[in-house]
Every structure is written in C-alpha cells, then in structure tokens.
Amino acid sequence: MAPYKFTERIFNGDEIEMFGDGTSKRDYTFVADIVDGIIKSLDLDAGFEIINLGNSNPIELNKLISLIEKTLNKKAKIISKGEQPGDVIRTYADIKTAEELLGYSPKVNIEEGIKMLCEWYVKNRANK
C-alpha cells in the first residue's frame, strides 16, 4: 500500500505523511513473489497449516522513500507526524514454513521492485 501511495504522491508533487522518524521497518514484497507462493500452495495438502508469504527482509521507511525519489528523479514533500499509537518499530514475515513446504523464495529485491513499480506507474497511471 505505502509504495504505491508514495509513488503516486511523489510523482504528482503531493505531500506524503511520514509517521515517526522514518526508521520503522516493514517487509515490502513484490506482488509477483506473493503470487508465486500462492500458486505453489494450491496443490499442497497441509491441512490448516499457516504459511506466511513475504520477503522476510524489512527495510526502513526512509530507504523506501529514498528509492522512490531516486527512481522518479523527484523529491518527496514529507510532512513529519508523530509516532502512531500502537505502531511497532519493525514487522516482517517469517517465511521458514513457506521455504520448507513450498520451496518458496522471493526473487525481487526492494530496489528492483520499486524500479518496476515506478516504471509501471509512469506508463499506466501518471496523469490519468
């Protein structure tokens, strides 16, 4: 959600809200990697096993914003907000079960994913 929202806002010169100091970390996962995991799970006979899909490589919000700025060659207009009540500093998917049961392994790193998102946005969504 945040990568698309930030890409759209930075591209259009709109402000983005950043909660906290930007050091919170999230596990951004490219959609093709999630789809790969879902497809691999379709024929799995594992009962009610819970399988997390993700990248398992959290990055700082500051880095996410920086990558989008660099890729779009535009500076973000950041509105700094305080910490959100109840927010946590870091979240990420534990993909050990997915690796073991599905042979799941995310392929797209954050740099590649942001590049592909920005290219797609400029081609398909910009100025529409």
Rosetta constraint file for C-alpha pairs under 8 A:
AtomPair CA 1 CA 5 HARMONIC 6.18 0.50
AtomPair CA 2 CA 6 HARMONIC 5.77 0.50
AtomPair CA 3 CA 7 HARMONIC 5.96 0.50
AtomPair CA 3 CA 64 HARMONIC 7.44 0.50
AtomPair CA 3 CA 114 HARMONIC 7.55 0.50
AtomPair CA 4 CA 8 HARMONIC 6.10 0.50
AtomPair CA 4 CA 117 HARMONIC 7.49 0.50
AtomPair CA 5 CA 9 HARMONIC 6.18 0.50
AtomPair CA 6 CA 10 HARMONIC 5.84 0.50
AtomPair CA 6 CA 16 HARMONIC 6.55 0.50
AtomPair CA 6 CA 65 HARMONIC 7.32 0.50
AtomPair CA 6 CA 68 HARMONIC 7.70 0.50
AtomPair CA 7 CA 11 HARMONIC 5.92 0.50
AtomPair CA 7 CA 68 HARMONIC 6.28 0.50
AtomPair CA 7 CA 118 HARMONIC 6.64 0.50
AtomPair CA 7 CA 121 HARMONIC 7.73 0.50
AtomPair CA 8 CA 12 HARMONIC 6.19 0.50
AtomPair CA 8 CA 121 HARMONIC 7.57 0.50
AtomPair CA 8 CA 126 HARMONIC 7.79 0.50
AtomPair CA 9 CA 13 HARMONIC 5.99 0.50
AtomPair CA 9 CA 14 HARMONIC 4.74 0.50
AtomPair CA 9 CA 15 HARMONIC 6.40 0.50
AtomPair CA 9 CA 16 HARMONIC 6.53 0.50
AtomPair CA 10 CA 14 HARMONIC 5.93 0.50
AtomPair CA 10 CA 15 HARMONIC 7.22 0.50
AtomPair CA 10 CA 16 HARMONIC 7.50 0.50
AtomPair CA 10 CA 68 HARMONIC 7.83 0.50
AtomPair CA 10 CA 69 HARMONIC 7.19 0.50
AtomPair CA 10 CA 74 HARMONIC 6.73 0.50
AtomPair CA 10 CA 75 HARMONIC 6.92 0.50
AtomPair CA 10 CA 76 HARMONIC 5.24 0.50
AtomPair CA 10 CA 77 HARMONIC 7.22 0.50
AtomPair CA 11 CA 72 HARMONIC 6.75 0.50
AtomPair CA 11 CA 74 HARMONIC 6.84 0.50
AtomPair CA 11 CA 126 HARMONIC 7.80 0.50
AtomPair CA 13 CA 76 HARMONIC 7.27 0.50
AtomPair CA 13 CA 77 HARMONIC 7.13 0.50
AtomPair CA 14 CA 76 HARMONIC 7.93 0.50
AtomPair CA 14 CA 77 HARMONIC 6.67 0.50
AtomPair CA 15 CA 76 HARMONIC 7.03 0.50
AtomPair CA 15 CA 77 HARMONIC 4.72 0.50
AtomPair CA 15 CA 78 HARMONIC 5.72 0.50
AtomPair CA 15 CA 79 HARMONIC 6.54 0.50
AtomPair CA 16 CA 76 HARMONIC 7.19 0.50
AtomPair CA 16 CA 77 HARMONIC 6.16 0.50
AtomPair CA 16 CA 78 HARMONIC 5.08 0.50
AtomPair CA 16 CA 79 HARMONIC 5.97 0.50
AtomPair CA 17 CA 78 HARMONIC 5.93 0.50
AtomPair CA 17 CA 79 HARMONIC 4.82 0.50
AtomPair CA 17 CA 80 HARMONIC 6.08 0.50
AtomPair CA 17 CA 81 HARMONIC 6.60 0.50
AtomPair CA 18 CA 22 HARMONIC 6.70 0.50
AtomPair CA 18 CA 78 HARMONIC 6.50 0.50
AtomPair CA 18 CA 79 HARMONIC 6.08 0.50
AtomPair CA 18 CA 80 HARMONIC 5.10 0.50
AtomPair CA 18 CA 81 HARMONIC 5.76 0.50
AtomPair CA 19 CA 80 HARMONIC 6.22 0.50
AtomPair CA 19 CA 81 HARMONIC 4.64 0.50
AtomPair CA 19 CA 82 HARMONIC 5.41 0.50
AtomPair CA 19 CA 83 HARMONIC 5.27 0.50
AtomPair CA 19 CA 84 HARMONIC 6.43 0.50
AtomPair CA 20 CA 24 HARMONIC 7.54 0.50
AtomPair CA 20 CA 80 HARMONIC 7.12 0.50
AtomPair CA 20 CA 81 HARMONIC 6.06 0.50
AtomPair CA 20 CA 82 HARMONIC 4.99 0.50
AtomPair CA 20 CA 83 HARMONIC 4.35 0.50
AtomPair CA 20 CA 84 HARMONIC 7.36 0.50
AtomPair CA 21 CA 80 HARMONIC 7.57 0.50
AtomPair CA 21 CA 82 HARMONIC 7.92 0.50
AtomPair CA 21 CA 83 HARMONIC 7.94 0.50
AtomPair CA 22 CA 60 HARMONIC 6.51 0.50
AtomPair CA 22 CA 61 HARMONIC 4.93 0.50
AtomPair CA 22 CA 62 HARMONIC 4.83 0.50
AtomPair CA 23 CA 60 HARMONIC 5.12 0.50
AtomPair CA 23 CA 61 HARMONIC 5.97 0.50
AtomPair CA 23 CA 62 HARMONIC 6.36 0.50
AtomPair CA 23 CA 89 HARMONIC 7.53 0.50
AtomPair CA 24 CA 59 HARMONIC 7.96 0.50
AtomPair CA 24 CA 60 HARMONIC 5.44 0.50
AtomPair CA 24 CA 61 HARMONIC 5.93 0.50
AtomPair CA 24 CA 88 HARMONIC 7.52 0.50
AtomPair CA 24 CA 89 HARMONIC 4.59 0.50
AtomPair CA 24 CA 90 HARMONIC 5.69 0.50
AtomPair CA 25 CA 58 HARMONIC 5.30 0.50
AtomPair CA 25 CA 59 HARMONIC 4.87 0.50
AtomPair CA 25 CA 60 HARMONIC 4.28 0.50
AtomPair CA 25 CA 61 HARMONIC 6.04 0.50
AtomPair CA 25 CA 89 HARMONIC 6.17 0.50
AtomPair CA 25 CA 90 HARMONIC 4.51 0.50
AtomPair CA 25 CA 91 HARMONIC 6.38 0.50
AtomPair CA 26 CA 58 HARMONIC 4.65 0.50
AtomPair CA 26 CA 59 HARMONIC 5.62 0.50
AtomPair CA 26 CA 60 HARMONIC 6.68 0.50
AtomPair CA 26 CA 61 HARMONIC 7.33 0.50
AtomPair CA 26 CA 90 HARMONIC 5.87 0.50
AtomPair CA 26 CA 91 HARMONIC 5.20 0.50
AtomPair CA 26 CA 92 HARMONIC 6.03 0.50
AtomPair CA 27 CA 54 HARMONIC 6.81 0.50
AtomPair CA 27 CA 55 HARMONIC 6.03 0.50
AtomPair CA 27 CA 56 HARMONIC 6.04 0.50
AtomPair CA 27 CA 57 HARMONIC 5.68 0.50
AtomPair CA 27 CA 58 HARMONIC 4.13 0.50
AtomPair CA 27 CA 59 HARMONIC 6.51 0.50
AtomPair CA 27 CA 91 HARMONIC 6.36 0.50
AtomPair CA 27 CA 92 HARMONIC 4.67 0.50
AtomPair CA 27 CA 93 HARMONIC 6.82 0.50
AtomPair CA 28 CA 54 HARMONIC 7.35 0.50
AtomPair CA 28 CA 55 HARMONIC 6.61 0.50
AtomPair CA 28 CA 57 HARMONIC 7.80 0.50
AtomPair CA 28 CA 58 HARMONIC 6.85 0.50
AtomPair CA 28 CA 59 HARMONIC 7.62 0.50
AtomPair CA 28 CA 110 HARMONIC 7.14 0.50
AtomPair CA 29 CA 33 HARMONIC 6.89 0.50
AtomPair CA 29 CA 34 HARMONIC 7.17 0.50
AtomPair CA 29 CA 54 HARMONIC 5.47 0.50
AtomPair CA 29 CA 55 HARMONIC 5.22 0.50
AtomPair CA 29 CA 106 HARMONIC 7.95 0.50
AtomPair CA 29 CA 108 HARMONIC 7.78 0.50
AtomPair CA 29 CA 110 HARMONIC 7.59 0.50
AtomPair CA 30 CA 34 HARMONIC 6.84 0.50
AtomPair CA 30 CA 108 HARMONIC 6.28 0.50
AtomPair CA 30 CA 109 HARMONIC 7.86 0.50
AtomPair CA 30 CA 110 HARMONIC 7.79 0.50
AtomPair CA 30 CA 113 HARMONIC 5.86 0.50
AtomPair CA 31 CA 35 HARMONIC 6.21 0.50
AtomPair CA 32 CA 36 HARMONIC 6.09 0.50
AtomPair CA 33 CA 37 HARMONIC 6.40 0.50
AtomPair CA 33 CA 54 HARMONIC 7.69 0.50
AtomPair CA 33 CA 105 HARMONIC 7.84 0.50
AtomPair CA 33 CA 106 HARMONIC 5.27 0.50
AtomPair CA 33 CA 107 HARMONIC 6.52 0.50
AtomPair CA 33 CA 108 HARMONIC 7.04 0.50
AtomPair CA 34 CA 38 HARMONIC 6.29 0.50
AtomPair CA 34 CA 53 HARMONIC 6.23 0.50
AtomPair CA 34 CA 54 HARMONIC 6.71 0.50
AtomPair CA 34 CA 106 HARMONIC 7.93 0.50
AtomPair CA 35 CA 39 HARMONIC 6.12 0.50
AtomPair CA 36 CA 40 HARMONIC 6.18 0.50
AtomPair CA 36 CA 104 HARMONIC 7.73 0.50
AtomPair CA 37 CA 41 HARMONIC 6.26 0.50
AtomPair CA 37 CA 53 HARMONIC 6.59 0.50
AtomPair CA 37 CA 98 HARMONIC 7.63 0.50
AtomPair CA 37 CA 102 HARMONIC 7.25 0.50
AtomPair CA 37 CA 104 HARMONIC 5.94 0.50
AtomPair CA 38 CA 42 HARMONIC 6.47 0.50
AtomPair CA 40 CA 44 HARMONIC 7.48 0.50
AtomPair CA 40 CA 102 HARMONIC 5.89 0.50
AtomPair CA 40 CA 104 HARMONIC 7.65 0.50
AtomPair CA 41 CA 102 HARMONIC 6.48 0.50
AtomPair CA 44 CA 102 HARMONIC 7.93 0.50
AtomPair CA 51 CA 95 HARMONIC 7.28 0.50
AtomPair CA 51 CA 97 HARMONIC 5.93 0.50
AtomPair CA 51 CA 98 HARMONIC 5.60 0.50
AtomPair CA 52 CA 93 HARMONIC 6.06 0.50
AtomPair CA 52 CA 94 HARMONIC 6.26 0.50
AtomPair CA 52 CA 95 HARMONIC 5.44 0.50
AtomPair CA 52 CA 97 HARMONIC 7.28 0.50
AtomPair CA 52 CA 98 HARMONIC 6.42 0.50
AtomPair CA 53 CA 93 HARMONIC 6.47 0.50
AtomPair CA 53 CA 94 HARMONIC 7.76 0.50
AtomPair CA 53 CA 95 HARMONIC 5.89 0.50
AtomPair CA 53 CA 98 HARMONIC 6.71 0.50
AtomPair CA 54 CA 92 HARMONIC 7.38 0.50
AtomPair CA 54 CA 93 HARMONIC 5.27 0.50
AtomPair CA 54 CA 94 HARMONIC 7.70 0.50
AtomPair CA 54 CA 95 HARMONIC 6.67 0.50
AtomPair CA 54 CA 106 HARMONIC 7.34 0.50
AtomPair CA 55 CA 92 HARMONIC 7.57 0.50
AtomPair CA 55 CA 93 HARMONIC 6.72 0.50
AtomPair CA 55 CA 95 HARMONIC 7.66 0.50
AtomPair CA 55 CA 106 HARMONIC 5.82 0.50
AtomPair CA 56 CA 92 HARMONIC 5.37 0.50
AtomPair CA 56 CA 93 HARMONIC 4.99 0.50
AtomPair CA 56 CA 94 HARMONIC 6.10 0.50
AtomPair CA 56 CA 95 HARMONIC 6.51 0.50
AtomPair CA 57 CA 92 HARMONIC 6.79 0.50
AtomPair CA 58 CA 90 HARMONIC 7.23 0.50
AtomPair CA 58 CA 91 HARMONIC 6.89 0.50
AtomPair CA 58 CA 92 HARMONIC 5.83 0.50
AtomPair CA 59 CA 63 HARMONIC 6.72 0.50
AtomPair CA 59 CA 64 HARMONIC 7.20 0.50
AtomPair CA 60 CA 64 HARMONIC 6.53 0.50
AtomPair CA 61 CA 65 HARMONIC 6.28 0.50
AtomPair CA 62 CA 66 HARMONIC 6.11 0.50
AtomPair CA 63 CA 67 HARMONIC 6.06 0.50
AtomPair CA 64 CA 68 HARMONIC 6.41 0.50
AtomPair CA 65 CA 69 HARMONIC 6.18 0.50
AtomPair CA 65 CA 76 HARMONIC 7.44 0.50
AtomPair CA 66 CA 70 HARMONIC 6.09 0.50
AtomPair CA 67 CA 71 HARMONIC 6.06 0.50
AtomPair CA 67 CA 111 HARMONIC 6.92 0.50
AtomPair CA 67 CA 114 HARMONIC 6.89 0.50
AtomPair CA 68 CA 72 HARMONIC 6.02 0.50
AtomPair CA 68 CA 114 HARMONIC 6.48 0.50
AtomPair CA 68 CA 115 HARMONIC 7.79 0.50
AtomPair CA 68 CA 118 HARMONIC 7.30 0.50
AtomPair CA 69 CA 73 HARMONIC 5.51 0.50
AtomPair CA 69 CA 74 HARMONIC 5.05 0.50
AtomPair CA 69 CA 75 HARMONIC 5.42 0.50
AtomPair CA 69 CA 76 HARMONIC 6.38 0.50
AtomPair CA 70 CA 74 HARMONIC 6.85 0.50
AtomPair CA 71 CA 114 HARMONIC 7.61 0.50
AtomPair CA 71 CA 115 HARMONIC 6.16 0.50
AtomPair CA 71 CA 118 HARMONIC 6.87 0.50
AtomPair CA 72 CA 118 HARMONIC 6.76 0.50
AtomPair CA 83 CA 87 HARMONIC 7.29 0.50
AtomPair CA 95 CA 99 HARMONIC 6.12 0.50
AtomPair CA 96 CA 100 HARMONIC 6.20 0.50
AtomPair CA 97 CA 101 HARMONIC 5.88 0.50
AtomPair CA 97 CA 102 HARMONIC 7.84 0.50
AtomPair CA 98 CA 102 HARMONIC 5.20 0.50
AtomPair CA 98 CA 103 HARMONIC 6.58 0.50
AtomPair CA 98 CA 104 HARMONIC 5.41 0.50
AtomPair CA 99 CA 103 HARMONIC 4.58 0.50
AtomPair CA 99 CA 104 HARMONIC 4.48 0.50
AtomPair CA 99 CA 105 HARMONIC 6.32 0.50
AtomPair CA 100 CA 104 HARMONIC 7.56 0.50
AtomPair CA 108 CA 112 HARMONIC 6.09 0.50
AtomPair CA 108 CA 113 HARMONIC 5.96 0.50
AtomPair CA 109 CA 113 HARMONIC 6.05 0.50
AtomPair CA 110 CA 114 HARMONIC 5.98 0.50
AtomPair CA 111 CA 115 HARMONIC 6.22 0.50
AtomPair CA 112 CA 116 HARMONIC 6.19 0.50
AtomPair CA 113 CA 117 HARMONIC 6.07 0.50
AtomPair CA 114 CA 118 HARMONIC 6.02 0.50
AtomPair CA 115 CA 119 HARMONIC 6.13 0.50
AtomPair CA 116 CA 120 HARMONIC 6.04 0.50
AtomPair CA 117 CA 121 HARMONIC 6.03 0.50
AtomPair CA 118 CA 122 HARMONIC 6.12 0.50
AtomPair CA 119 CA 123 HARMONIC 6.19 0.50
AtomPair CA 120 CA 124 HARMONIC 5.83 0.50
AtomPair CA 120 CA 125 HARMONIC 7.60 0.50
AtomPair CA 121 CA 125 HARMONIC 4.97 0.50
AtomPair CA 121 CA 126 HARMONIC 6.02 0.50
AtomPair CA 122 CA 126 HARMONIC 4.93 0.50
